[in-house]
């Protein structure tokens, strides 16, 4: 039996109805010309918390028992899942504890704290966040809300593709960023069920190509914590459950450099007038650099959580 099915994503969509933002699909004739395709940009930078992560976090937390929510939830995240869990927990009357790396972007730390969560920091290059999270959750009796390796979280993320395909049903290629693999696992489940002939492609930063290496070798490969500006894609290895889905449903993984990511951020700002964080821009970077080809292409912009100072530093340093 599959880890998740279309019905799980449809159930998540019901739970999220009226709570999550139905994000816009944007187009640009300039982008179409450069990509040689009709490109449809699913702008999750306009989601609650500034990223797609709210979908999975809410679907997980709303599915907990009242007793579990009363005890509180715990998550580990570099920022977007942290904010998503904090917002979802507050909406559902639960307390949230978030394990975050010391070097997480200041804007993400401040936002997470602002949503009412308690933050516990760690050194991402020396400590293991999964071990810290599991230990804290057990000690404090908290429900663990994993960032991707959970069927309810993946089903929530899959609602991105469900919405996109209602608006643009004839896509022949769907492109998403890949970190731990939850977004692409949920979206691929939807895409391959509704349109089996559609190709699904993921994009990773060059320094963090753990999913590409894992798919090539047929087993999960740990590449260590990648050093890339795409802080939301710094997974050292794919999730166990996400990899089980992605090895069956994902057609291709390509990589982009940090310089290409920054160029894509600048392009999106100039042409579509949207602010996109590095992790969110990888799909556009892949199209602008000819890594992926299609006729009708859906691209997920996964988030826009980058502070003004960091955004200015990155694009002015091109």
N, C-alpha and C positions, 0 to 999 in steps of 0.2 A: 504493500500500500504506500502511495506517495507521502512524503512528509507533510505537504499541504496540497490542496486541490483548489480549483476555481471556486467551489462552494465556500471554502474557508475565507477567501478574499471577498466574496459577495457578502458573507456574514459580517466581516470587518467593515465593509462599506455601510452596512445598515447601522452599525454601532457608531460610526464616525459621522453619519448624516446629520447635518446641522451643528456639528461640533468642529470638525476639521474644515479648513477653507478649500473650496473647489478652485484650485489654482488655474490661472489663465494659460492658454496655449498661444504663444507669440510667433509671428513670422517676420521675415526680413528678406526683401528681394535681393539685397546685397549678399546676405548669407547664402541664399539659394544659388546665386551666380557663382560664388566662390566654392561651394560644395558640389555644384553640378547636380543638384537635387532640390525637390520641394522639402524644406526642413520645417518641422513643427516642434517648437521649444516648449516643453512642459515646465513652467517656471515655479518650482517648489521653493524658491527664495521668498515667495509671498505666502508660504504656509505659516501657521502659528508657530512661533519659536524660530522662524526664519529658515526652516529646513523640513524635508520630508519626514524626518524622524518622529514628528508628533504623531503621525498615523499609527506607527507600530507601537509606540509607547502607550498611547491611549487605549488601543485595542487590547493590549496586555493587561493594563491596570484595571480597566473597566470589567475585565473577565475574572478578576480575583474575587474571592468571597469577601463579604463585609468584614469578617473577622481579620482576614489577611490585610485588607486595606487599613483597618483600624490600627494594626501593628506598625504599618508603614512600609515603604519600599526602598530598595537600594539599587543603584546602577553604577557602572563605571563607564567613563566616556571622556573623550578629548574636548567635547563641547556641545555638539548638536544634540546628541542623545541625552546629554545631561540636562539641557534646557527643556527638551521635550518631556522628559520624565518629571521634571520639576513642575512644568505647567499642567501636565495631565494629572499629577498627584494632587495639586492644589484644586483643580476643577472637581476632583472626586473625593476631596476631604481627607487625603492621606498625607502623612509627612514623607519627605524625601531626603535621603542621604546619598550624595554623589561622590564617588572616588574619581578625582581628576588629576592629570599630570601637572606637575609644578609649572611646566613651560607651556601650558595651554594658553591660547590667545587671551589677552586681558579682557577683551570684549565678551568672550564666551564665559569666562569666570564670573565677571561682574553680572552678566545677564542671569546666569544660573542662580547666583546668590540673590539677585533681585526678585526671582520667582519664588523665593522662600526656602530654598534647599540648604541643607547643611553640607559643606564641602570638606572632604578629606583628601589632602594632596599626597602625591607620591612621585618618585623619580622614574619616568617611563623607560629610561635606559638601564636602570639597575634593579627595579622592582617588577613584580608580576601582578598586574591589576586584577586578573581573574582570581588569583590566590587571595589577594587583599579583600576583594569584594566578597568572595565566598566565605572567608573567615568572619568578616564584619557582619554579613547577613545572618550567619549562624549564631554568632555571639549576641546580636541584638534582636534576633527573631524577626528579621525583615524579609519581605518577599523580594527576590532578586529579579530585576528586569534587565535581561541581557540586551546588548545593543543590536544583535542580529541573529544569534544562534538559538532562536525560539520560534516555534511555529506560529504563535499569535502575533509576534513582532513581524515576521516575514509576511504574513497574511495582510497585516495593516499596510506595510510598504507596497504590497502589490496593488493596492487601490489606486496608486499613481497611474499604472498602466490601464487599469479598468476605466478610469476617467478619460484618459487620453484616447483610448480606442472607441469610446462613445462619440467623441468629437471628431476623430480622424480614423475611421475604421479601415481604410485601405493602405495602411503603412506596410512597407515591405522590409523595413529595418527599424529596430528599436535599440537605442543606445543609452546606457546608463553608466555612471561612475561605479567603480568596484573597490570597496574597502574590505569589510568582513564578508560581504556577499549577500546580505539580507535584502537589499533593494532589488538587485538583479534577479535573485531567486524568486521573490514575490512577483516581479514584473514578468519574468520568463514563464512562470506558471500560468499567468493570465494570457500572455501573448500566444504561447504554443497551444493552449486549449482553444482559444477563439479563432486563431489564424495559424494553423500548423505550419503553413509555408513561410511565415514570417521569420526573418533572421533576427537573432538577439545577440548583440555585441556589448562587451564591457570594456571600459577604459581604466587603466591604472597608471600611476606615475612610474616613470622608468625605474626609480630607485625602490619601488614597492610592488614588484610584479609577482607577488606570491601566488595569486590565482592563476596567472598565465603559466608559471612554472609548475603549479600543482596539476593543472589540466593536462599539460604536456607529459608529466610523469605518471599520471593516473593515481596519485596519492598526494595528500596534503604536504606541502613544503613550507618550512619556516625560514624566512629570509632575514629574521631579526627585525628590530624596529627601523623602518626605512627613514632616511633623512631626506625629506621633501617638504616643499612649502604647502603641499596638500595635506594639512594636519588631520583632516577627516578621513584620509585614506591610508593611515599609518598602521594598518593591521599587519602583524608579523606573519600570519598564516590565515587561510580561510577558515571559517567555522566548520565544524563537523557536519551539522545539518545543512548549512548553506551549500557546502561543497557537494554533498550527496545530490542536491537538486541541480546545481550548476553544471556538474559534469555530464548530466543527461540532457539539459535543455539549452545551455549557452553555446552558440555557434563559434564565437571568436572572442579573443581578448587581445586588445592592442595597448600599446603604451605611448605616453607623451612625456616630453621633458618639462622641467620646471619653467624654462624660458617660453616654451610653447603654451603652457598654462597661463602665464602672465599675459602673453599676447592675446589669448582668447578672452581673458578678463577685460582687457582694454577694448577689444572689439565689441564685446557685449555692452560695455558702458557707452561707447561711441554710437553704435548702430541700433541697439535695442533699448538703450537708456535704462539698463538694469545693473545693479551692483551684485556681483557674484563672487563668492569666496573661491579660493584656488581649487578645492575639491569639486566644486560645482561646475567648474569650467572645462573639465577634462574632455567631456563629450564633444563640445564645440572645438576644442583644440585638435581632437582627432580628425574631425571633418575638415577643418581649415588646412590641415597638413596632409590631406589625402590618404589617411590611414584606413578610412572606411568609405565605402561607396554604396549608394542605394538610389532609388527613384523618389520614394516618399519616405522620409526619415523622421522618426520621432526621437527627440533628444531630451533626456531628463536633466534639468539644471537642479542639482540636489539641494543647494542651499546658498544663502547670501550672508552668512554670519562672518563678516570681516570688518574690523573697525576702520574708521576713516583714515587714521594715521598709517595703519598697516597697508591698506589699499593704496594710499598715495605713495608709500615707500616702494611697493612692488611695481606699480605701473610707471613711476618716474625713473626707476632704475633700469628700464628696458634698454 
